[in-house]
Amino acid sequence: MPEKKKKIVTRIVKSIHVDVDKCNGCRACEVICSALHARPKKYSSNNPARSRIRVIRQPLDDIYVPVFAGEYVKGECYGRNKYTINGKVYNDCAFCRSPCPSRDDFMEPDSGLPLSCDMCESEPDLEKPLCVRWCLAEALIYEEREEAVPEKVEQGKLELGLEFLANEFGMDKLLDSVARMMQKDEKVNREGTGHLSTH
Amino acid sequence: MRYGETGFNLEIDLSRGGIERVETDPEETALYLGGLGTNAKLLWDRVPPEVTPFSPENLLIFSAGLLCGTPAIGCNRTIVTTISPQTDLMAFSMMGGFWAPELKHAGYDKLILRGKSPELVYIWIHDSKVEFRDAAHLRGKGSVETTALIQQELNDPMARVAAIGLAGENRVYYASIEHDRSSASRGGIGAVMGDKGVKAIAVRGTGDINIARPAEYMQLCNEVLEYIEFRNANPIKGVMTIMQGLGSPQEMLIQDEKWHTENFMWGNSRVRRNDFWNEDIEKSWTATLDNYRTRLISCYNCPMKCGATIDIPGLPTFMMKCFTKLTYTMAAYSDLDFGMRIAQRATEYGVDGFTAPQVMAMALELLEKGILTKDQFPGMPEDSEGRFYWLLDRIVRREGIGDVLANGTYWAAKAIGTEADPFAHNCIKKHEQLPLKLSMLNPIYFLMYSTGEKLNITQIEGQFPQAPFPEREQREEFVKDWFQVPDDRFKQYFLDWNPRGENSMPFYPTVDMCCDIVDWQEKMHYIDDALGMCAGLSAFPLKPPYHIHNYPKFITAGAGIEMDEDKLSQAAKRYRTLVRANNIRRGMRREDEKPPANHWKKRFPELEKQLLDAYYRFKGWNEDGIPTVESLRELGLHYVADEFVSRGILAEEKTAGSSTAADASSRAAQSVE
């Protein structure tokens, strides 16, 4: 397939590399995260229960895992991951970073609203997220990398998704599905429910 | 709104099952700060000297410090206060870990236990919900084991648990309270907890801790963070490895134990093994520590890694810190492998790692001398290690000879008979001390050992180097960036201090300088204990990040109490005097204030008398060590003065009219505004 010429732009991707081997379990990251994001004024209070990072600390099993709050998901996951570490099975949502309706983690204790890590972007003056600065154990390592990417075209994302589906299921099946969806769509539109179901 | 503190205590009456959330008086915080300070006030108000350690009226107070749980790095101490069964004096043992911040987030500064529960219970504090829970199934369980079982039962791995083991349940006089990687060990506070029928206290909190002046406070915290980084990168030159850095002694990290094993005493704190350390031992001990140590770990909000998880194949995992690493090893003339193995069992049982090995070593010495007889040790193995396990098992169960030994060396020797007395030789105020015997009297240490009421030298020393540096250039180098001193005169004391000849010990530092130095060192510990700060970042190491110059700012910005250096010094002096007042009221006097007779070989009775006389005067105490009416009134402790007079501890002031109680109290009120 002939490549269309696209404008290449660079963007900065921020991430925090977690080195669980270095975590000392002190929870300073939780303290300082909750302090920075305190309301009405930053640092006016602190409370790890409001933190966007939490350290899963099971010292007797040597488990020290800082987890950052991710994006909210509306529904409970289908399957739950299980991790066996040193012979102990962790089959709950222990290491999941998403706030979701089925658990209390990463929810504001008062409002119940989900929390998510913003890499401290609310504080543009900070060189790096504050949890990283406060982690003298160097278990949290801030990484910024420049990524050369084609200029964002709306269609790009869609095509990427379709390409994945085509690879996964084959182009024929994909086309079949699209056709069926179009028929359904027409039907729904005729019946006037306005509700689109893909299941 | 209250800042730093929550403004509420949780009062629990175990006899009647009463639970009350009680608002505290902010005036009391201004006067006594919090933590140890307000604990001393509670004890004074509510535990008269007639109350014995195991009476229901004795209080067991778990207090967070004033700034615990705020972003102040390393501020995580729980100060546990009660009347000690071992000394019959005020005990104020402390623990790090995660418990105190959690209590604050649950909405309380202190948990105050009184009475006795008819059944063994554990207490579950979950924010505003407080429950008694049956602990029958936890009876006899180890402290670490209990913690895991409770977290499982509550289905909350974040619940912070402080628990006792078998030793506490059976009221062993040196039973500890164990929590996570920390323990409150000294003074037998675990025995009081067991006596009250409380196996454990679990706490979980999700509330805010408020800061009075957020921007200023963060600035201070950031300065501390930066200074910790600086100190970690710049160890102090000219002192031994263990004194170079911050934190409590890095026993879980360092492998080279030449200094401890050759300078501290073995057995029943008598034998020095000058040429003990060699390459083979270093190799074998290094392998032991490397094999068993899983990870170096920290307390809440602290970058120092003073503790470690220890995983010995075939034994349950536990956590360890500091000098317990060697106390069992050296008491039993054994090796590190044994020391770490028995420490695992001792941690589950919950005993003080300083006292327990000394008691066992004394028992074996008494057996060797024929003062105790073989039939008192039925079935005891022949090898030293086996004997220690055998004794430990009997002590925590109070079985046979273990029942006598469970009361510590002082009371055990008393029970065994006068010929046993000389074997309980390493106590101050009936409490076992570090196994250390030295040559030349150190006048600074003489005062600290004599007058310290925390009864542990590490909890009064620090700040000022333990010994002079050989060369003047080294001293000049040391004082260059020594900004922690309250005044530049301390630099001069140190600069002029020579190892021998002119200006050397015991007559230098002079008596007056010693008073000054000891007062400074002690003051910093007392401030730590009110704020909840770990001494490892403050009073204990040389050149710490917290000091008399930034502490007042922390209190002002954090708790919203206007503070300066003078006012803070005065507050620390107030509750330090109140600690003493509690003990004086319980009978402590000058005759109790002395180091073990054999602590130094070269003693100077006349100088020692001068030192104590001068220090008592310096502190505002009379020649018997009792705070005078005048000094009490100056501190606003007129109620103490009144009670001392009414109890006949002090005579009425001779020059009446010069200052009345009312005058003094209004002065004190002004000084805390």
Contacts between the chains, C-beta under 8 A, distances in Angstrom:
chain1	res1	chain2	res2	distance
A	24	B	295	7.6
A	24	B	296	6.5
A	24	B	297	5.3
A	24	B	298	4.2
A	24	B	303	7.4
A	24	B	305	5.2
A	25	B	297	5.3
A	25	B	298	6.2
A	26	B	298	3.9
A	26	B	299	6.8
A	26	B	300	6.3
A	26	B	301	5.8
A	26	B	302	5.4
A	26	B	303	6.6
A	27	B	98	7.6
A	27	B	300	5.9
A	27	B	301	6.3
A	28	B	73	7.2
A	28	B	301	4.7
A	28	B	302	7.3
A	28	B	303	6.9
A	31	B	71	5.3
A	31	B	300	7.9
A	31	B	301	4.9
A	32	B	71	6.0
A	35	B	71	5.1
A	35	B	211	7.9
A	35	B	218	7.3
A	38	B	208	7.6
A	38	B	214	7.5
A	41	B	214	5.6
A	42	B	214	6.5
A	43	B	71	7.5
A	43	B	211	6.1
A	43	B	214	3.5
A	43	B	215	6.6
A	43	B	217	6.5
A	43	B	218	4.7
A	44	B	210	6.6
A	44	B	211	5.8
A	44	B	214	4.5
A	45	B	208	4.0
A	45	B	209	6.1
A	45	B	210	4.8
A	45	B	211	6.3
A	46	B	69	7.5
A	46	B	70	6.6
A	46	B	71	5.7
A	46	B	208	7.1
A	46	B	209	5.8
A	46	B	211	7.4
A	47	B	105	6.2
A	47	B	206	7.0
A	47	B	207	6.6
A	47	B	208	4.5
A	47	B	209	6.7
A	48	B	105	7.3
A	49	B	105	7.0
A	49	B	205	7.8
A	49	B	206	3.7
A	49	B	207	7.8
A	50	B	208	7.8
A	58	B	157	6.7
A	59	B	180	7.1
A	59	B	181	6.9
A	59	B	297	6.3
A	59	B	309	5.4
A	59	B	317	7.9
A	59	B	319	6.2
A	60	B	144	7.3
A	60	B	148	6.8
A	60	B	309	7.1
A	60	B	316	7.8
A	60	B	317	4.5
A	60	B	318	7.8
A	61	B	317	7.8
A	62	B	294	5.0
A	62	B	295	5.9
A	62	B	309	6.1
A	62	B	311	7.5
A	62	B	317	7.9
A	64	B	295	7.4
A	109	B	206	4.7
A	109	B	207	7.9
A	133	B	225	7.8
A	134	B	225	6.7
A	135	B	303	7.9
A	136	B	225	7.6
A	136	B	228	6.9
A	136	B	229	6.6
A	136	B	232	7.5
A	136	B	303	3.6
A	137	B	298	7.7
A	137	B	303	6.3
A	137	B	305	7.4
